[in-house]
Amino acid sequence: MEAAQMRRVIMAGIVGDAFGVPVEFKTRDSYHVSSMLADGTWEQPSGSWSDDTAMTLALMENLTSDGNYNDLFEKFQDFMMTGAYMAQHETFDIGQTCVHAIRNWAINHVTPTECGDASEFANGNGALMRLAPLALVLADETNQARRLQLTRDYTTLTHRHPRAILGSVLYLEIMHAMLNGQAISAAVANLTTNLKPALTPDVLAEWPYYAACLTPTFGQTSRDDIKASGYVVDTFEAALWSVTQARSLKAAIVLAANLGGDTDTVATITASLAAVRFPNDPVPWEDELMQPTYLASIIDPFVTKFSRTK
């Protein structure tokens, strides 16, 4: 994967996060956001990012340094306790499932890949939101079994229910197909043939929860029927719908952030996918992000290590 494309996908995801932060949890159509805003839900400066980006930056730094899962949990703990990886070193938003997993590791000394909550009621989007860098690292990986195992492992650090694992797998496998030249419609359509036979029985059993958004007619779904909550299925569906509806990267971000609910995460995942779907679009509002030098200090070494063009 080329360096410029890799950087675009990462920056788009951060922009999506920051764009959605001020309107997170707001009711759909009670607002309209079309530019990068300050204040709002979390009373943060314009261009601030949330836990989505913080944990993504931690993952990128860990991948760059060839860190193991314990090293990554050390970074997650620093984020939770000291605000590491945040624009103002202040953690203002972190999901309880992620908190539970980090405490499992730090206090109970649980094996990293068993730290995630396996409960059906812990199927939030806290793993989905941070995995785009893994898709970029695996862009040239032709061994599907290896891709699926790594996706499962990185998900179970915080979310261990098979439904959350399947959400991560669908997200990363769609991105993998798109990074390798498939249109998003083909990438989704081919999942049934190319992915289902490779899934473990526990994960395959969760397929019906996502089946509606993997049909050829999903693009015709009404906006009123799209949920945008923090539930992993809703988040995945909302992001996929936003990407399929939009005709540009900018339009996809705006569409996602105006769905209400978990706007930062839906916009993060939407932007990451849309940056791949629209490879020639500039990343909007990139110059409005806080701490550009700090972001570059993590993103640039990651891109240098994993891109084809050094």
SVG drawing of the C-alpha trace seen along z (x, -y; Angstrom):
<svg xmlns="http://www.w3.org/2000/svg" viewBox="-38 -26 50 50">
<polyline fill="none" stroke="black" stroke-width="0.4" points="0.0,0.0 1.4,-3.4 2.4,-5.9 0.1,-8.7 -3.0,-6.4 -2.2,-4.9 -1.8,-8.4 -5.1,-9.5 -7.1,-6.7 -5.6,-7.3 -6.2,-11.1 -9.7,-10.6 -10.6,-8.5 -9.3,-11.1 -11.2,-13.9 -14.4,-11.8 -13.8,-11.3 -13.2,-15.0 -16.1,-16.0 -18.5,-13.8 -17.3,-14.6 -19.2,-17.9 -22.6,-16.3 -22.2,-12.9 -25.4,-11.6 -27.5,-14.3 -30.9,-13.3 -31.0,-12.9 -32.3,-16.0 -32.1,-18.1 -29.0,-19.6 -27.0,-19.8 -23.2,-19.8 -21.4,-20.8 -18.1,-22.1 -15.6,-21.4 -17.1,-22.7 -15.9,-23.5 -17.7,-22.9 -20.8,-20.7 -21.3,-17.5 -17.8,-17.3 -17.0,-21.0 -13.8,-20.5 -11.9,-22.8 -12.5,-22.4 -10.5,-19.6 -10.4,-17.5 -10.6,-13.7 -12.0,-11.1 -11.1,-7.6 -11.5,-6.3 -8.4,-8.1 -6.5,-7.8 -6.7,-4.0 -6.0,-4.0 -2.9,-6.0 -1.9,-3.6 -2.4,-0.7 -0.3,-2.4 2.5,-3.1 2.5,0.5 2.5,1.9 5.3,-0.4 7.5,0.8 6.6,4.5 5.0,4.4 3.0,7.4 -0.5,7.4 0.9,6.6 2.7,3.6 -0.5,2.4 -2.4,2.7 0.3,0.7 -0.5,-2.1 -4.3,-1.7 -3.7,-2.0 -1.7,-5.2 -4.5,-6.6 -7.2,-5.7 -5.2,-6.9 -3.2,-9.9 -4.8,-11.0 -2.0,-9.7 -2.8,-10.0 -5.4,-12.6 -5.1,-16.1 -5.1,-17.8 -3.9,-14.8 -7.4,-14.5 -9.5,-11.4 -13.1,-12.6 -14.7,-9.6 -14.0,-5.9 -16.4,-3.0 -17.1,-0.9 -16.3,2.3 -12.8,1.0 -12.4,-0.2 -13.3,3.3 -10.8,4.9 -7.9,2.6 -8.6,3.3 -8.7,7.0 -5.2,6.7 -3.8,4.2 -5.4,5.5 -6.4,9.1 -3.5,9.9 -5.7,11.7 -4.2,13.0 -4.5,10.1 -6.7,11.9 -9.1,12.9 -9.5,9.5 -12.5,8.5 -16.0,9.0 -17.6,12.1 -21.1,11.0 -23.8,10.5 -24.5,7.2 -20.9,6.0 -21.2,5.7 -20.2,2.1 -18.1,0.6 -14.9,0.1 -12.9,2.5 -14.3,1.6 -13.4,-2.0 -9.6,-1.4 -8.8,1.3 -8.3,-0.6 -4.5,-0.6 -4.6,3.2 -6.4,3.3 -3.7,1.2 -0.9,3.4 -2.7,6.4 -3.5,4.9 -1.1,7.1 -1.7,10.2 -3.1,12.9 -3.4,15.5 -7.1,15.0 -6.7,17.3 -3.9,15.1 -6.0,11.9 -9.0,13.4 -6.9,14.6 -5.2,11.3 -8.6,9.5 -10.0,11.8 -7.1,11.4 -7.0,7.6 -10.8,7.5 -10.8,9.8 -8.4,7.5 -11.5,5.5 -14.6,7.2 -14.8,11.0 -18.3,11.8 -18.5,13.4 -20.8,10.7 -18.2,8.0 -15.6,10.2 -17.7,10.6 -18.2,6.9 -14.5,6.4 -14.0,9.1 -16.6,7.7 -15.1,4.2 -11.5,5.3 -12.4,7.8 -14.4,5.2 -11.5,2.7 -9.0,5.4 -11.0,6.1 -11.4,2.4 -7.7,1.7 -7.1,4.5 -9.2,2.9 -12.7,4.1 -15.7,1.7 -17.5,1.5 -20.5,3.3 -18.4,6.2 -16.5,6.3 -19.8,6.7 -21.3,9.1 -18.3,11.4 -18.3,11.8 -20.9,14.6 -18.8,16.7 -15.3,15.8 -15.7,15.2 -18.5,17.3 -16.7,20.7 -13.7,19.4 -15.4,18.3 -15.3,20.3 -18.7,21.7 -19.2,19.3 -18.6,16.3 -20.6,17.7 -23.6,18.1 -23.7,14.3 -24.0,13.7 -27.8,13.2 -27.3,10.0 -25.5,8.4 -27.3,10.1 -29.6,7.2 -26.7,4.8 -24.9,7.4 -27.7,7.8 -27.7,6.1 -30.6,3.9 -29.1,2.5 -28.3,-0.8 -32.0,-1.4 -32.6,-1.4 -34.3,-4.5 -32.3,-6.8 -35.1,-6.5 -34.3,-2.8 -30.6,-3.3 -29.7,-3.2 -26.5,-4.9 -26.0,-3.7 -22.9,-2.4 -24.1,1.2 -21.5,2.8 -24.1,3.9 -25.8,0.5 -22.4,-1.3 -21.3,1.0 -24.6,0.7 -24.6,-3.1 -21.1,-3.5 -21.6,-1.1 -24.8,-2.9 -23.2,-6.3 -20.3,-5.2 -22.7,-3.6 -25.0,-6.6 -22.3,-9.3 -20.5,-10.4 -17.4,-11.9 -15.3,-11.5 -16.6,-14.8 -20.2,-14.0 -19.8,-10.6 -18.4,-12.2 -21.2,-14.8 -23.9,-12.2 -22.5,-10.0 -22.1,-12.7 -25.7,-13.9 -27.2,-10.5 -27.2,-11.3 -26.2,-8.8 -22.6,-7.6 -21.6,-10.2 -17.8,-10.2 -17.4,-6.4 -19.9,-6.1 -18.1,-9.0 -14.6,-7.5 -15.5,-4.2 -17.3,-5.8 -14.4,-8.1 -11.9,-5.3 -13.9,-3.3 -14.8,-6.3 -11.1,-7.3 -10.6,-4.0 -13.7,-4.2 -12.8,-7.7 -9.0,-7.6 -8.6,-10.9 -10.6,-13.0 -8.6,-15.3 -9.2,-14.8 -11.5,-17.7 -10.8,-19.7 -7.4,-17.9 -5.7,-21.2 -8.3,-21.9 -7.2,-19.0 -5.5,-19.8 -1.8,-18.9 -0.7,-18.1 2.9,-17.7 2.0,-15.2 -0.2,-13.3 2.6,-13.2 5.0,-11.8 3.0,-8.6 1.5,-8.5 4.7,-9.1 6.8,-6.3 3.8,-3.9 3.4,-4.9 7.2,-4.6 7.3,-1.1 4.3,0.4 3.9,-1.4 5.3,-0.2 6.9,-3.5 9.3,-4.4"/>
</svg>
